[in-house]
């Protein structure tokens, strides 16, 4: 199972986990160096999955599945539906 764990790395390359983790055995890891501060407060997971989800969002089946929301009239400001 893949897990993403947040950590910080100092200038010498020492990695410190933000939260402790307990593994049953030694594991391989990948380290991705991020910007100092997030460019925007958008989930990196959301950004990474956007292109994959876009394929589903543009399918005809999705339009049909959500079409019942379109059939409701929109309210005007101050006017209940």
N, C-alpha and C positions, 0 to 999 in steps of 0.2 A: 504494500500500500504506500502510495506517495503522500508525503506530508510536507507542508510549507511551514517553516519555523522562522520567526523574526529574530534577527541577531544584529549586532553591530561589530564592525571590524576597525581596529585602530590602524595607525599608519604603518606599524610593523607587521600587520597581517594577522594579529591575534583576534580571534573571533570570540565574542561573548554573547551567549543566548539571552534573550530578553526574559524568557520564562524557562524554568527547568524542564527537561524532558528525560524520560527513562525508557531506554531501549533494551530489548531482551538480549541483544548481541551487537557487535560492531557492525556498522552500516556504512556504505558509501554515501557521499553527499555531493551536491552541486552547490556552488556559491555564485550568486549573481550580485554584482556590485550595482547599487541603485544610486540615484541622485542624493545629495545630502538631505534635502527636504523634498517631499513630494511636490511635483509641479502643480498638481491640483489635488484636491481631496477626493479623488475618484479611486475606487478600489482597483488595484492592479489586476485582480482576478477578473473583474468586469471588463477591463480593457483588453486583457488577453483572450477572453472568450467572445468578444464582440463580433469578430468576423465569422466564427463558427455559428453563433446564434443568428446572425444576419441571414444565413442560408435558410434557416427554418422560418424566420419572420417573413421572408418574401415568397413563401410557398402559397399556392392557392388554397391548400387545406387549412392553413392558418387563417386566411381571410374568412373562410367559411366558418371555422370554429369560433371566431370572435365577432361574426357579423351581427349577432343578436344585440350587441352593445350599440351598434350604429343605428338601430331602428328606434331608439328612444329619442324624443325631441329634446333639444338642449334648452335649458332654462335661460331666461333673460335675467339680467341683474335685478334683484329684488322681486322677481316673479317666480313663485314655486312651480315645479313641473306639474 
